[in-house]
Amino acid sequence: MTPLKNAARAEVDRHADALIRLSEQLHADPETAWEEHRAAAAVPELLDRAGFAVTSKYLGLDTAFHASFGSGPTRIALCAEYDALPGLGHACGHNLIAAGSVGAALGLAAVADDAGVTVEVYGTPAEEGGGGKIELLDRGAFADVDLAMMVHPAPVDVAEARPFAVSHSKISYTGKSAHAAAYPEAGINAADAFTVAQVAIGLLRQQLPASARVHGVVTHAGDAPNAIPEHASGRWYVRAETLSELSEVEPRVLRAFEAGAVATGCELSVEPESKPYAEFRADEAALAAYRANALELGRTFAPDGTASRMNRASTDMGNVSQVVPAIHPYIGIGSLPAINHQREFAAHCVGGTAQRALLDGAIALAWTGVDRAVAP
């Protein structure tokens, strides 16, 4: 192991207790997309104390931040996610992502001068459907970054991210209320429009590409059983292998929602919740370096199979990877049979195995940053 990597690891180890506390603090106080005010204040505190220049409300986003250290020619960016899932808390482990990226940044900062690195940390809100990184990209973030990285918790270790492209939409139907027993013919049933649409989507699936995914939830469909629902709303995702394939699949799905409106006489509204998330374009050299560094730490990568499929989960980090070199590996927290987006997985995102994954991930990312900086 090189002196630079030894020094980076020592710095992560020196801050281990503080990084674990940060992760546990976030886990105990989950905040959902665009509402991560306490997290956006807590995550950069260690960086500020270590001499990073911290900018809150970065680029006009209330729950984003930017932190930088050093002035070397190689710019290494770490992405910190910290939003939680509605109703499930940190069931995707973003508390570990945030603390791991802070740890990696601290490790790199310790060798920034000798390695010729400028270390940057981007606090990126609203990954769970809100597209925070896309908003940051649109406002000029990540310009001229040489490598952007983060590591995501999963049941097992997987090096390469292969996420689906995805669109997120709010679907709303407007009908007309009426007494369901006395005047049913006077009503226009918005809840029925969703029923028609979901049947149409179910039938459509037979003709969709094998890589396509369509799923959603009805979030409101009436208030009283004796009143025909005047309003109904839901959130729907459409996924495909690439943005190009998504552009072909999504209009077919939207026609199913149009069918619900036509059949019932309701008005349909489709409102994008963010710009579409892109597929991931991994930087092969950085991916190979991360894999080697993780193996050096004693990590073991899982073979293809059900346990490793978290690497297909969509992420707005895919949009970052379309603009700058990037990697998005997954680190196992020993959660099986619990998997991401389950309450049981959230429970595994604190404690001994999660702590080891947090520190290993931070060290592996820091070492990968060193590898990029000193590469011939």
C-alpha positions as CSV (number, residue, x, y, z in Angstrom):
1,M,0.0,0.0,0.0
2,T,1.4,3.4,-1.0
3,P,2.1,6.1,1.6
4,L,-0.7,8.3,0.2
5,K,-3.2,5.5,0.6
6,N,-1.9,4.7,4.1
7,A,-2.4,8.4,5.1
8,A,-5.9,8.5,3.6
9,R,-6.9,5.4,5.5
10,A,-5.5,6.7,8.7
11,E,-7.5,9.9,8.4
12,V,-10.8,7.9,7.8
13,D,-10.0,5.7,10.8
14,R,-9.3,8.8,12.9
15,H,-12.8,10.1,12.2
16,A,-14.5,6.7,12.4
17,D,-16.5,7.4,15.5
18,A,-17.7,10.8,14.2
19,L,-18.7,9.2,10.9
20,I,-20.6,6.5,12.6
21,R,-22.4,9.1,14.8
22,L,-23.3,11.1,11.7
23,S,-24.8,8.0,10.0
24,E,-26.8,7.1,13.1
25,Q,-28.0,10.7,13.6
26,L,-29.3,10.8,10.0
27,H,-30.9,7.3,10.4
28,A,-32.7,8.4,13.6
29,D,-34.1,11.5,12.0
30,P,-35.2,10.7,8.4
31,E,-36.2,13.5,6.1
32,T,-37.8,13.0,2.7
33,A,-36.9,14.5,-0.7
34,W,-36.5,18.3,-0.7
35,E,-37.2,18.4,3.1
36,E,-33.7,17.4,4.3
37,H,-33.0,20.6,6.2
38,R,-31.5,19.1,9.3
39,A,-29.4,16.6,7.3
40,A,-28.1,19.3,5.0
41,A,-26.8,21.2,8.0
42,A,-25.4,18.1,9.8
43,V,-23.6,16.4,7.0
44,P,-21.1,19.1,6.2
45,E,-20.2,19.9,9.9
46,L,-17.2,17.5,10.0
47,L,-16.0,18.9,6.7
48,D,-16.3,22.5,8.0
49,R,-14.2,21.6,11.1
50,A,-11.6,19.9,8.8
51,G,-11.1,23.1,6.9
52,F,-13.3,22.6,3.9
53,A,-15.0,25.7,2.4
54,V,-18.7,25.0,2.8
55,T,-21.5,26.6,0.8
56,S,-25.0,26.0,2.1
57,K,-28.1,26.3,0.0
58,Y,-25.9,25.6,-3.0
59,L,-27.0,27.0,-6.3
60,G,-30.3,28.1,-4.8
61,L,-31.4,24.7,-3.6
62,D,-32.3,24.9,0.1
63,T,-31.1,21.4,1.0
64,A,-28.0,21.2,-1.1
65,F,-24.5,22.0,-0.1
66,H,-21.0,22.1,-1.6
67,A,-17.7,21.7,0.2
68,S,-14.2,21.9,-1.2
69,F,-10.6,21.5,0.0
70,G,-7.3,21.8,-1.7
71,S,-6.2,23.3,-5.0
72,G,-4.7,20.4,-7.0
73,P,-5.3,19.9,-10.7
74,T,-7.3,16.7,-10.3
75,R,-10.9,17.4,-9.1
76,I,-12.5,14.5,-7.2
77,A,-16.2,14.8,-6.3
78,L,-18.0,12.8,-3.7
79,C,-21.8,12.8,-3.8
80,A,-23.6,12.7,-0.5
81,E,-27.3,11.6,-0.5
82,Y,-29.3,11.9,2.6
83,D,-33.0,11.8,1.7
84,A,-35.2,9.1,3.2
85,L,-38.2,7.2,1.9
86,P,-41.7,8.2,2.8
87,G,-43.0,5.9,5.5
88,L,-39.9,3.7,5.5
89,G,-37.1,6.0,6.8
90,H,-33.6,5.1,5.7
91,A,-34.6,1.9,4.0
92,C,-32.2,2.6,1.2
93,G,-29.3,3.5,3.5
94,H,-28.7,7.1,2.4
95,N,-27.4,7.8,5.9
96,L,-24.5,5.5,5.0
97,I,-24.0,7.2,1.7
98,A,-23.7,10.6,3.2
99,A,-21.3,9.6,6.0
100,G,-19.2,7.5,3.6
101,S,-18.8,10.3,1.2
102,V,-17.8,12.6,4.1
103,G,-15.3,10.0,5.2
104,A,-13.8,9.6,1.7
105,A,-13.5,13.4,1.4
106,L,-11.6,13.6,4.7
107,G,-9.3,10.8,3.7
108,L,-8.5,12.6,0.4
109,A,-8.1,16.0,2.0
110,A,-5.3,14.5,4.2
111,V,-3.3,13.8,1.0
112,A,-4.7,16.6,-1.2
113,D,-1.4,18.5,-1.5
114,D,0.8,15.5,-2.1
115,A,-1.7,13.9,-4.5
116,G,-2.5,17.1,-6.4
117,V,-6.2,16.9,-5.6
118,T,-9.0,19.3,-5.1
119,V,-11.7,17.5,-3.1
120,E,-15.3,18.4,-3.5
121,V,-18.4,17.1,-1.7
122,Y,-21.8,17.7,-3.3
123,G,-24.7,17.4,-0.9
124,T,-27.4,16.2,-3.3
125,P,-31.0,16.2,-2.1
126,A,-34.0,14.4,-3.4
127,E,-32.5,11.3,-5.1
128,E,-35.7,9.3,-4.3
129,G,-37.7,10.7,-7.2
130,G,-36.9,14.4,-7.1
131,G,-33.8,14.5,-9.3
132,G,-31.7,16.7,-7.1
133,K,-28.5,15.9,-9.0
134,I,-30.2,16.9,-12.3
135,E,-31.3,20.2,-10.8
136,L,-27.6,20.8,-9.7
137,L,-26.3,19.8,-13.2
138,D,-28.8,22.2,-14.8
139,R,-27.4,25.0,-12.6
140,G,-23.8,24.3,-13.4
141,A,-22.6,21.8,-10.8
142,F,-20.0,19.2,-11.5
143,A,-18.4,21.3,-14.3
144,D,-14.8,20.1,-15.1
145,V,-14.9,17.3,-12.4
146,D,-12.4,14.6,-13.2
147,L,-14.2,11.9,-11.3
148,A,-17.5,11.8,-9.4
149,M,-18.1,8.9,-6.9
150,M,-20.4,7.6,-4.2
151,V,-21.0,4.1,-2.7
152,H,-24.5,2.8,-2.1
153,P,-25.5,0.2,0.5
154,A,-27.1,-3.0,-0.7
155,P,-27.5,-6.6,0.5
156,V,-24.1,-7.6,-1.1
157,D,-21.2,-5.9,-2.8
158,V,-21.5,-5.2,-6.5
159,A,-19.0,-3.0,-8.3
160,E,-20.8,-1.8,-11.4
161,A,-24.0,0.2,-11.4
162,R,-26.4,-0.7,-14.3
163,P,-29.5,1.3,-13.4
164,F,-32.6,1.7,-15.5
165,A,-33.5,5.1,-17.0
166,V,-36.7,6.2,-15.3
167,S,-39.4,8.9,-15.5
168,H,-41.4,10.0,-12.5
169,S,-44.9,11.5,-12.9
170,K,-47.7,12.7,-10.8
171,I,-51.0,11.5,-12.4
172,S,-54.3,13.3,-11.5
173,Y,-57.9,12.8,-12.6
174,T,-60.7,15.3,-12.1
175,G,-64.3,14.2,-12.3
176,K,-67.4,15.3,-10.5
177,S,-68.8,14.4,-7.1
178,A,-72.4,13.3,-6.5
179,H,-74.3,11.3,-3.9
180,A,-73.4,7.7,-4.8
181,A,-76.9,6.3,-4.0
182,A,-79.3,9.1,-4.8
183,Y,-77.7,10.7,-7.9
184,P,-75.0,8.3,-9.2
185,E,-75.7,9.3,-12.8
186,A,-74.6,12.9,-12.0
187,G,-71.1,11.9,-10.9
188,I,-67.9,11.4,-12.9
189,N,-65.7,8.9,-11.0
190,A,-62.0,9.8,-10.8
191,A,-61.2,6.6,-8.9
192,D,-62.6,4.5,-11.8
193,A,-60.3,6.3,-14.2
194,F,-57.3,4.8,-12.3
195,T,-58.9,1.4,-12.4
196,V,-59.2,1.6,-16.2
197,A,-55.7,2.9,-16.5
198,Q,-54.2,0.1,-14.4
199,V,-56.0,-2.6,-16.3
200,A,-54.7,-1.1,-19.5
201,I,-51.1,-1.0,-18.2
202,G,-51.4,-4.6,-17.0
203,L,-52.4,-5.7,-20.5
204,L,-49.7,-3.5,-22.1
205,R,-47.0,-5.2,-20.2
206,Q,-47.1,-8.2,-22.5
207,Q,-46.0,-6.0,-25.4
208,L,-43.4,-4.0,-23.5
209,P,-39.6,-4.8,-23.8
210,A,-38.3,-7.2,-21.1
211,S,-36.3,-4.3,-19.7
212,A,-39.3,-2.0,-19.1
213,R,-40.8,-1.5,-15.7
214,V,-44.1,0.3,-14.9
215,H,-45.2,0.8,-11.3
216,G,-46.9,3.3,-9.1
217,V,-49.3,4.0,-6.3
218,V,-52.7,5.7,-6.0
219,T,-52.2,8.3,-3.3
220,H,-55.8,9.6,-3.1
221,A,-59.0,8.3,-4.6
222,G,-61.9,9.8,-2.6
223,D,-62.9,10.7,0.8
224,A,-66.3,9.0,1.6
225,P,-67.9,5.8,0.2
226,N,-71.2,7.6,-0.4
227,A,-69.7,10.3,-2.5
228,I,-68.4,9.6,-6.0
229,P,-64.7,10.6,-6.0
230,E,-64.2,13.9,-7.7
231,H,-60.4,13.8,-7.5
232,A,-57.9,11.0,-7.7
233,S,-54.1,11.2,-7.8
234,G,-51.1,8.9,-7.8
235,R,-47.4,8.7,-8.6
236,W,-46.1,6.5,-11.4
237,Y,-42.7,5.4,-12.6
238,V,-41.7,4.1,-16.0
239,R,-38.3,2.5,-16.4
240,A,-36.4,1.3,-19.4
241,E,-32.9,0.2,-20.3
242,T,-31.9,3.6,-21.7
243,L,-33.3,7.1,-22.1
244,S,-33.8,6.3,-25.8
245,E,-35.9,3.2,-25.0
246,L,-37.7,5.2,-22.3
247,S,-38.8,7.8,-24.9
248,E,-40.5,4.9,-26.8
249,V,-42.1,3.2,-23.9
250,E,-43.4,6.1,-21.9
251,P,-45.9,7.4,-24.5
252,R,-47.5,4.0,-24.6
253,V,-47.9,4.0,-20.9
254,L,-49.4,7.5,-20.9
255,R,-52.0,6.4,-23.5
256,A,-53.2,3.9,-20.8
257,F,-53.8,6.9,-18.5
258,E,-55.5,8.7,-21.3
259,A,-57.8,5.6,-21.7
260,G,-58.9,6.1,-18.1
261,A,-59.9,9.6,-18.8
262,V,-61.7,8.8,-22.0
263,A,-63.6,5.9,-20.5
264,T,-64.8,7.8,-17.5
265,G,-65.1,11.4,-18.8
266,C,-62.5,12.7,-16.4
267,E,-59.9,15.3,-17.1
268,L,-56.3,13.9,-16.9
269,S,-53.2,15.8,-15.7
270,V,-49.7,14.4,-16.0
271,E,-47.0,16.4,-14.2
272,P,-43.3,15.3,-14.3
273,E,-41.8,15.2,-10.8
274,S,-38.3,15.6,-12.3
275,K,-36.5,15.3,-15.5
276,P,-35.9,11.6,-16.4
277,Y,-33.0,9.8,-14.7
278,A,-30.5,8.4,-17.3
279,E,-28.8,5.1,-17.5
280,F,-25.3,4.9,-16.0
281,R,-22.0,5.2,-17.9
282,A,-19.3,3.8,-15.7
283,D,-15.7,5.0,-16.0
284,E,-13.9,1.7,-16.5
285,A,-10.5,2.7,-15.2
286,A,-12.0,4.1,-11.9
287,L,-14.3,1.1,-11.6
288,A,-11.3,-1.3,-11.9
289,A,-9.5,0.8,-9.3
290,Y,-12.4,0.7,-6.9
291,R,-12.8,-3.1,-7.4
292,A,-9.1,-3.6,-6.6
293,N,-9.2,-1.3,-3.6
294,A,-12.3,-3.0,-2.2
295,L,-10.7,-6.4,-2.6
296,E,-7.6,-5.1,-0.8
297,L,-9.9,-4.2,2.1
298,G,-11.2,-7.8,2.2
299,R,-14.6,-7.1,0.5
300,T,-16.0,-9.9,-1.7
301,F,-18.1,-9.1,-4.8
302,A,-21.3,-11.2,-5.3
303,P,-22.0,-13.1,-8.5
304,D,-25.0,-12.2,-10.6
305,G,-28.2,-13.1,-9.0
306,T,-31.2,-11.9,-7.0
307,A,-29.1,-10.6,-4.2
308,S,-27.0,-8.4,-6.5
309,R,-29.9,-6.8,-8.4
310,M,-29.8,-3.6,-6.5
311,N,-27.3,-2.4,-9.1
312,R,-30.3,-2.0,-11.5
313,A,-32.0,0.6,-9.3
314,S,-32.4,3.9,-11.0
315,T,-30.5,6.9,-9.8
316,D,-29.9,10.5,-10.8
317,M,-26.2,9.7,-10.5
318,G,-26.8,8.3,-14.0
319,N,-27.2,11.8,-15.3
320,V,-24.0,12.9,-13.6
321,S,-22.2,10.0,-15.3
322,Q,-23.4,11.2,-18.7
323,V,-21.5,14.5,-18.1
324,V,-18.3,13.6,-16.1
325,P,-16.5,10.3,-15.4
326,A,-18.3,8.5,-12.5
327,I,-18.7,5.3,-10.6
328,H,-21.5,4.2,-8.3
329,P,-20.6,0.9,-6.6
330,Y,-22.7,-1.0,-4.1
331,I,-21.4,-2.1,-0.7
332,G,-23.0,-5.0,1.2
333,I,-24.3,-4.6,4.7
334,G,-25.1,-8.3,5.3
335,S,-28.9,-7.7,5.4
336,L,-30.2,-10.8,3.6
337,P,-33.0,-11.8,3.4
338,A,-33.8,-8.1,3.8
339,I,-33.4,-6.0,0.7
340,N,-33.5,-2.3,-0.1
341,H,-36.8,-0.4,0.5
342,Q,-37.9,-2.8,3.3
343,R,-38.2,-1.8,6.9
344,E,-35.9,-4.7,7.8
345,F,-33.2,-3.2,5.5
346,A,-33.5,0.1,7.3
347,A,-32.8,-1.7,10.6
348,H,-29.6,-3.1,9.1
349,C,-28.3,0.4,8.1
350,V,-27.0,0.9,11.6
351,G,-24.9,-1.4,13.7
352,G,-21.7,-3.4,13.3
353,T,-21.9,-4.6,9.7
354,A,-23.2,-1.3,8.5
355,Q,-20.4,0.5,10.3
356,R,-17.8,-1.7,8.7
357,A,-19.4,-1.1,5.3
358,L,-19.4,2.7,5.9
359,L,-15.7,2.8,6.8
360,D,-14.7,0.3,4.0
361,G,-16.6,2.3,1.5
362,A,-15.1,5.6,2.6
363,I,-11.5,4.1,2.4
364,A,-12.1,2.5,-1.0
365,L,-13.5,5.7,-2.5
366,A,-10.6,7.7,-1.1
367,W,-8.1,5.2,-2.5
368,T,-9.8,5.3,-5.9
369,G,-9.5,9.1,-5.8
370,V,-5.8,8.8,-5.1
371,D,-5.5,6.3,-8.0
372,R,-7.1,8.8,-10.4
373,A,-4.9,11.6,-9.2
374,V,-1.6,9.7,-9.6
375,A,-2.5,7.8,-12.8
376,P,0.1,8.4,-15.6
